[in-house]
Amino acid sequence: MTEAKQATAMTAIKHQDELILVVKRTHFNGIDQWNGLAQVDYAHYSTLIQAHKEFLPRSQMEIDPTYKQIIPYLVFTHENKYFLMQRRAKATETRLQNKYSLGIGGHIREEDIQGADITAWARREFDEEVSFNGNYTIEPLGILNDDSNEVGKVHIGFVFLLHGDSADISVKSELKNGFLLSLEECKQFYDSMETWTQVIVNFLEKNKRN
């Protein structure tokens, strides 16, 4: 095995063994009947997470649907265009490899929790995942649950719309490229999008703004 392959393997092991933020599914009242993006009271759910949060090994949580992994999922927009990205072929989450995504963000570790609520954690995730030269405001869109597939069963997404004042944005980490596209242009990649992004595209299409 080459040094590069060894480094990749070690990184994958590290990601699988890290302790990540989870909450037992039973604390999300009615979640079994909730599929899609719901506009909810973020303050209520921030309080719920603070009260019931646990940090457990990711390798276990990926196969345990009795828990939900808490994922900030940030969608960047600038002048009616959205930042569409593609995951690498060797992305940590194998089930999402090469998929297109509007969502910037990822798992939260205990050391990631800086600030009082999930909005502050989301800002940290944005700074980790992309390079952006500009200012932005954050608008909560809703909470996304999708139990229709194995990835969705063990995750719940807190979706934010980031309104940026600059187009100077680029990807890093396991995202290999990204482009600012209109919603219509994004829809050309619909069949190759991860499920959560498809849900958000449908939501944005339904709730178009002038």
TAVEN-V879498 format. One line per field, one symbol per residue. burial: 1 if it has 24 or more other ideal C-beta (glycine too) atoms within 12 Angstrom, else 0. A space follows every 50 residues. Layout:
burial: ???
This chain:
burial: 00000000000000100111111110110010000111010100110110 00111101001100101111111111110011111110001110010011 11111111100110001110111111111101000101011111110000 11111111111111000010101110011110100100110011111111 1011000000
